[in-house]
Amino acid sequence: MAKHEPENAFELEKFLPYRLSVLTNTISQGIAAAYRDRFDINTTEWRVLAVIGHYPGLTASDVVERTAMDKVAISRAVKSMEEKNLLERIPDDRDRRRNRLFLTPGKGRQILAEIIPQAREFELRMLDSLRRSDRQSLDRIIETLSAYLRDLPRH
């Protein structure tokens, strides 16, 4: 350690959670360029669109759980998407206080169908920057860290 650095120096730029957050935000911004202006949706709305497109009938709480995103952000996105006619809420048959979320048959499904190929193309270009062995390592590392974090106690 250099003499001018305190013993407890903390380099945020080398802190793994920070590095992953910056990487995730940069990736999200890159993908957002493909849909933000054209479809008038933000990153949170895109994620809700993708999750509900793949798992129709989830509740907003289910989306929060699947995406590990903020409850308030998901709630705002759902409200905005409903106003844009991308999403519809249907009361749960068993519990009328809960609403199931579905993409609208027209606009919601159409936008998702147009964005998915663009998102996949972005992903492929990004992954093409890695060697095959690095891609496999990345998948393994993500799975290992995800499993570790899932097993942590939540407060």
N, C-alpha and C positions, 0 to 999 in steps of 0.2 A: 504494500500500500504506500502511496506517495506520502511524504511528510506533511504536505499541506491539506490532506484529506482527513477529516475526523474519522475515528474508528468506526462509528456507526453510519458512515456515508451510505446513502441509498441511491442507486442509479436506476431511476424509473425506467429508462430506455432498455435496461437489461432484465427487468422484472417480467417474468413470463405472462402473468395475467394481463399486464399492460400491453405487451407485445401482441398477444392474441387479440385483444380488444381493438388495437389499431389496425391489425390485419383484417379483422372481420369488418370493421367500419369501411376500410378501403375497398374491400371486395363488394360490400353492399352498395357503396357509391358507384362502383363500376357497373354493376348490374342495373342499378337504378337509372342510369343514363339511358338504358334501353326502353324504359316504360314510363318514367316520370312525366315527361312533357307530352308524350303521345297519348297516354291513357289517364293522366291526371290522378295518379295514385302515388303514395309515398312508400317507403320501405316497409313500414309496419303493415300497411294495407296489402302490399304484395305478399308478405309472409302469411297473412290471414287468408288471402285468396288461394295461395298454394296449399295451405293446410286443409282448408275446407274443400277445396277441389279434390284433394286426395282422400279426405275423411269426411264426407258429407254427413251432417247431422250432429257434429260436435257442438258443445255449448261453448260460450266464451271462456268459461273456467277451464274447459278441456284444452282450448287453444293456448291459454296461458301456460298450462302444465306441459304441453307438447313443445312449445317454443321457448320456454324459460324467459318470456318477455314480461314486462310490467303489466299488471292487471289494468291500470288506468289507460295505458297506451293501447291495449287491445280493445278496451271498451270504447275509446274514442274512434279507433279504426273501424270497428263494427258499425258504430253509429254513422260515420261518414260514408262507409260503403253501402249502407242501407239507403242513405239519402241519394247516392249516386246510382242506385238501382243495380248494384253488383251483388248484393247479398240480401237474403230474406231470412227473417226470424219466424220460426213456426213453434208455437207452444208445444211442449212435451206432453204426450198423451197421459203419462203417468204422474207428472208433476207440473201443473199449469204455471207454476212460478218460474220454471226453467224454460228457456227458449233454445231450440235446435237451429243451427245455422246452415244455410244452403246457398250455393251460388245461384243467382237468377238464371233461368234457362237460356235467356238471350245474351244480354250484355256481360254478365259475370263469367259465364263459361266461354264466351267468345274471346274476351280479353285474356283469360288464363291460357286458352289455346294458342293465342298469338305470342304471349310472353314466354311460355315454356321453351320453345325452340331457341329463342334469343338467350335465355338464361343458360341453357345447356351449351350453346355455342361459346358463351363467355367462359363457362366452366372448363370446356375442352381446351380453349386457348390458354387458360391459366395452367391447367395440368400439363399441357404440352411443354411448358417451361421446365418440367421436372423429368428426371430419368425415371424409367419404369420402376426400378428398385426404390427410388425415393417416393414414388406414388404409393407403393405398397407399404413402405415404412410410415408414411403420413397416415394412411388408413388405420394401420395398427396402433399408432400413437394416439390418434383421435379416439379410437374405440377404448383403449386402455384408460386414458384420462377421463372419458365419459363414464366408464364403469366405476372408476374411483370416486368421481364426484357424485354419482347417483347414490353411492353407499354412505356418503357423509351424513351425519345427523343434521337435521334442519331445525333451526330455532325460530 
